[in-house]
Amino acid sequence: MGAHIVGIAYHLPQNVVTNEELQRENPDWDMVGLARKLGVEARHVAGPTECASDLALVAARDLLAETAIPPED
């Protein structure tokens, strides 16, 4: 019996910050150039009381539900 990966899950913060919002807050930034170079139009940003472990917990619960593996295993 060996270990193997049976699934992968992730959970993103609900708050989304667009390039337009960043441009309004930072008028000196070249958001059009950044989007063209990196392909980033928006990013998910954790809230002030949200941390990585909160996101990981939701992802872990979703993964366990998808794979029907009990948390005890």
C-alpha positions in Angstrom: 0.0 0.0 0.0 1.5 3.3 -1.1 0.4 6.9 -1.1 -1.0 8.5 -4.2 -2.8 11.6 -5.2 -6.6 11.1 -5.8 -7.5 14.7 -6.3 -6.7 18.3 -6.1 -8.8 21.2 -4.8 -8.5 24.9 -4.2 -10.6 27.7 -2.9 -10.1 31.3 -3.9 -11.1 34.4 -1.8 -14.4 35.9 -3.0 -13.0 39.4 -3.1 -11.8 40.2 -6.7 -9.7 43.3 -7.5 -9.6 44.2 -11.2 -6.9 46.1 -13.1 -9.4 49.0 -13.4 -9.7 49.3 -9.6 -5.9 49.2 -9.2 -5.5 51.8 -11.9 -7.9 54.2 -10.1 -6.1 53.7 -6.8 -2.6 53.9 -8.5 -2.8 56.3 -11.5 0.9 56.0 -12.1 0.8 52.3 -12.7 0.6 51.0 -16.3 -2.1 48.4 -15.8 -2.7 48.0 -19.6 1.0 47.1 -20.1 0.9 44.8 -17.2 -2.1 43.0 -18.4 -0.6 42.6 -21.9 2.7 41.4 -20.6 1.4 39.0 -17.8 -2.2 38.3 -18.9 -3.5 39.3 -15.4 -6.8 41.1 -15.6 -7.9 40.5 -12.0 -6.8 38.9 -8.8 -8.5 37.3 -5.8 -7.6 39.0 -2.5 -8.2 37.6 0.9 -10.2 39.7 3.3 -8.8 41.2 6.5 -9.8 38.3 8.6 -9.2 35.6 6.1 -5.9 33.6 6.0 -4.5 30.8 3.9 -5.6 28.1 6.4 -9.2 29.3 6.0 -9.0 28.8 2.2 -7.2 25.4 2.7 -9.9 24.2 5.0 -12.7 24.9 2.5 -10.6 23.3 -0.3 -9.9 20.2 1.9 -13.6 19.8 2.7 -14.5 20.1 -1.0 -11.9 17.5 -1.9 -13.0 15.0 0.7 -16.6 15.4 -0.5 -15.6 14.9 -4.1 -13.5 11.8 -3.5 -15.8 10.3 -0.8 -12.8 9.8 1.5 -13.7 10.1 5.2 -11.6 12.8 7.0 -10.4 10.2 9.4 -8.5 8.5 6.6 
